[in-house]
Structure formats: structure tokens, C-alpha cells
Amino acid sequence: MPEPRVAVGGPDDVAEQPSNCRDAWSLALEAAAARDDRVVVLVNDSIGSAGLEGFSRRFPERVIDVGIAEQNMVSVAAGLATTGRTVFVSSAASFLTGRALEQIKVDVAYTRANVKLIGQSPGVGYGPLGSTHHAIEDISWMSALPAVPVVAPSNPAETASAVAWAAGWAGCVYIRVPRRLYGTPSTSPETFTFGRATVAREGPDITLVATGAITGLVTEAAELLATEGIDARVLLMSTIKPLDPGPLLDAALGGAGIVTVEDGLVTGLGASVAAFLSEHLPTPMRRIGFHDAFAGTGDDHTLLERAGISVAGIAAAARSLMARPLPPTPCTSACGFRVAEVQGG
């Protein structure tokens, strides 16, 4: 992956602090465009749904609406990047990563174009519109592409920070921008640091690993478990690719295991964590998300709950791990070697 020109973005990059992730993304994009006249954005007949009305009024010459033509949109973005532009592409996550996947692979990822892919309303954010509009596969698809980081902010401040970071990242990145947040979202983290997880809650008994829009549900599940005497650590994995190895190894070294939670197929975050740990420190796990099935049609909260992506479902998965006999404590020297090896020591 290319080296970042800006490693961290902060909430001060926008003049006002928005209450939702869509506004956070659009205000951060305006701030980036005000700093750098190379910033442009492409949309697919979606200025309104992407929250870009203000941007289009302020920078009308830097908005390109290609119409409902996602494949062409990505190819045009790749072409603009060759002229030195910093190109953002905003579209519903389902259409951006599904319909234009080949163009993302060949025109953007393969050429390492300076194109930032913004997946709007991922997961089941479009609820009643059904599986054609859901994006539960996007993390899996985008994680499979070489040299494409995958980012899923958990709150508006982190969303704004991630967009500010992406504007300075010399290459492609995929960022999920949630339509809404679930549970009681944490105000932490306030900034996004590429490749670093955030420990939102400490706890020695078990670790809950969350990403994106559902982190509030995970925090509530940890609070519920605390009333039962189970002290859970909550780890926010806003960068899904590449994973932050240190906190995962720490979690694997202590406690009953790890529960991953995502509003998508478990072949995304869950599979990435499982694959990493299987090579470095095998650990009992439960993966919460959609398991080899489309989400169906209905209210988004109902669809999540049906898949076990709920406070009750997360708590139940944690309890099932706590009921397992604890594995033998591994050799300290061997574990120290593994951690140092993975972290480059």
C-alpha cells in the first residue's frame, strides 16, 4: 500500500460538528476541497442522497454527475486521477461495490489510482428496499482487492476525520458512511488513525470487536454483560484492512475469546480476524453478522436483530464463549515471540 501523506485527521477539519455520518462526510469533503483545489467528487445521480448539496453550491465545477452509470463513474474517476486530481467517488455502497466491482479492480486498484471510494448507506441501511440495495458483501469484496484499505467509521467525528485522512492518502481507499447508527454510539474515537484500533472499554473476561454503524450495540451488550459479572473489553476496529495486530493479540492472550460484530457478512471483519489469529494465536471466536444468507426485506433494525446483530445476540455469543473451559495458558516466551514477530519486533 502507498504511504500516507496525512496519517491522522481531526474534528477540527470541519467548522461544525455534525450529528450524523452523512453530514460529517460532506462537510469534511468541503473542508478538503477548500484546502486543495485538486479535490473533485463524482456521483451517480445522487447529490442529494450523498448530502452534497452544500458542496455542489460551493464548488459546482468540482462535482461531476455521471447519472446512473456506476461503472463509467469509476472509470472516469480513474482517468481524472491520472491528471493529478484527488478524486472522491460517492454512491450507494451496494451499487458502487457490486455493479462497478470490475472497474474498481482493474481501473483503480490495479493502477493504484488516487481514488477514494465512499460507500453510502452500507449494511441494511436501505431496509425495505431489500437485498438489491443492501451492501452486506462490500467489506468482503473490497478486502479481497490488493492495495485497497477498508475503513468503517463508528461515529460522525470519526467519519469526518477519516475523510480528511483519505484526502491525503496517496492511493485508493474504501470508506463506509453509515445511513444511521445503532444502539448508543460512542463519542470515542474523535479522530481516525489509519491502521489503529480503539479500546472503547477495558475488560479482562472477553473481547468484543466491533466496526462501523453497530458499535453502539456492542457497547450496550458489554454493559449488559457487566450486570452479570462478565467484564468485556470493547475494541473498535475502524480500519478493517489492514487490521491492528497488537490489540487482537492482547485479546487472544487473555480472556475467554473474541466476538466480532459487523452489519454485513461474517466473511468481512469476522473472517479477517479469524484468519489473522489462526496464523498467529488461535483463539475461540464467535462471529456475529449475516451467515451465508441475504438479509431479506424489512425495517433495518428488524433485519439486524433477525441475524443476531443485537444487544441480546451479542451478549448470548459472549456467554457461550464464557461457558467454554479456558484453554491452557500458553508459554510466555512463545507468545512474546509471536507478538514481537507480528508487530515487526
Secondary structure as UniProt FT lines:
FT   STRAND          8..9
FT   HELIX           11..13
FT   HELIX           21..35
FT   TURN            37..38
FT   STRAND          39..43
FT   TURN            47..51
FT   HELIX           53..58
FT   HELIX           60..62
FT   STRAND          63..65
FT   HELIX           70..81
FT   TURN            82..84
FT   STRAND          86..92
FT   HELIX           93..99
FT   HELIX           101..103
FT   HELIX           104..109
FT   TURN            110..112
FT   STRAND          115..120
FT   TURN            124..126
FT   HELIX           127..129
FT   TURN            131..133
FT   HELIX           138..143
FT   TURN            146..147
FT   STRAND          150..151
FT   HELIX           156..168
FT   STRAND          173..177
FT   STRAND          192..193
FT   TURN            194..195
FT   STRAND          198..201
FT   STRAND          206..210
FT   HELIX           212..214
FT   HELIX           215..226
FT   TURN            227..229
FT   STRAND          232..236
FT   STRAND          239..241
FT   HELIX           245..253
FT   STRAND          258..265
FT   TURN            266..268
FT   HELIX           269..280
FT   STRAND          285..290
FT   HELIX           300..306
FT   TURN            307..308
FT   HELIX           311..322
FT   HELIX           332..342
FT   TURN            343..344
//
